[in-house]
């Protein structure tokens, strides 16, 4: 209420008194006598019996002086009542209808003029509506308003007081206990905005007088050459008259600015502002003479549709992301449903039919009790169907709360009005499954498109493919909520994937996704992954794994078995790796990957798509025995060997810095083995690649202080053992390179140190 009170005295106005109720029985038994004069008394008048908004509070406080200090001659009124003392009371602030000085006339809703003496006030009379002194009320005696007639027994005046207290919030049917500072702030912003909008809307309805010539030029002959006239001829005079146009653009800009302001407020404040704007927009009508224009914001109907689209999307996300009280949540939705939508806005009528988080169907899906999102209710099938902004908001909320299991169940079951963006969200399901450790399930889902309804592997990019390989190989995942996140990688505690599953999955994805299959970079990722350890490094990077070179017999056996395995994988058949793979798991799976790359290179034979050869060579790391298998696999295709070697040499020259960095990291033994691998090849084109490597080293002597070791390695392994494969010219050039390597090392400052 207004915090208005008054002290009540005796039956005479302004007197305060204490009573001693004496009875014959009380006189006989003093121990049971009630001493009323020593306690405070709160008196509520009959007028205040109903607890309504704006009631006055009647307080009788303790006396400042005791009975003994202010003695009054005792006056006996009858046998049981005696007045022991009295003094004049203080009149506290009170509502006008509670005034004891001036009588008040009550009616239901008379506002035409003051009734009888209702306009008379004392110094403490307050206005029931304005909640301030009556002498300060600007509408106290104003005709058609007359606040002096307001009282708390009238439904009309109670409603008017509620509106005065809570403003525009009354349209949401809110209880006073529900109105907090955020809601009140939203109401204040909305009230101020509606006043501005009303002015702009009035200007829009008035239109703007403008010449038709300003809208589009006149093409009449009278405006050409020497015959040009300012007013036109009789044929085009109509074109030079004025017309009235209606531009909605200022209102569109005004509302857009207000919506931007609302998005920066708290959720409750923003909801009040957005819903209030929606109501105002639904009440606007386009003038009958309004024309057409190419700018959608200049026409009322198209502009309102754009604004309502923005409003409903914001509200949809807000209802999902913010924890509104249940009653407030329901009242917001009911208010939106109560709006009268014009024909051009019919599609928005059900936009706020957003399921609360405690909805039975939604809860059953999130808890895993309903995996399809369907149920039968009263003989009718119901589906978990939601608008796209609602789906996006739920995904974001569950991501932020790291509820990945519930998120996977939701995305599998939900349906949406926009299938393409929803499909993009569903493509992340395997990633979410890896986040809670179900790597085997994620691997199956990537390819099991029949049960899921979409082939996720078919839409993977080369970078996403490499990321999934890294996740499956190391049983880890990025800490962020994006697959390609640059954040820290985390290792999931748990058993690794079943042996052989990862390599089969990787090859099947390449066979399924034709774009990946035709991208040599993806095959480089496959080789790099299987030449890496199953545990990430400290910075979340793959660490090189050096596999022991298996026996030649084992290599040939696995190569032979790989042909059948790859054939079955191409047909998308379930494959079980032969028992021989379990003897040397890492080495056998690497041989299978090499054989898959060989088949890919053979398929691309003659096509100008061979690139990333340098990356593929370096992907093997120190496992150059596996690179040798690759070169032997394509060795019977002269044109393929030529294309491979040419691309390798070209990329060595264009990416010399990358090559030098890797060589320094791997060391002299790796460089010596790499040169030996190429220079001992039986194809002259492949041998030429070895000399390109040595030339790059010679051009950057200062970066390689260990060329002496390389020289010794080449002398012992090539000149002594495999010299017969080279032509005399190649042998002579190799000896010169070795001599320079040896000489440069002796004079190198790094070696002297």
Order of alpha helices (4+ residues) and beta strands (2+ residues): beta-alpha-beta-beta-beta-beta-alpha-alpha-beta-alpha-beta-alpha-alpha-alpha-alpha-alpha-beta-beta-beta-alpha-alpha-beta-alpha-alpha-alpha-alpha-alpha-beta-beta-alpha-alpha-alpha-alpha-alpha-alpha-alpha-alpha-alpha-alpha-alpha-alpha-alpha-alpha
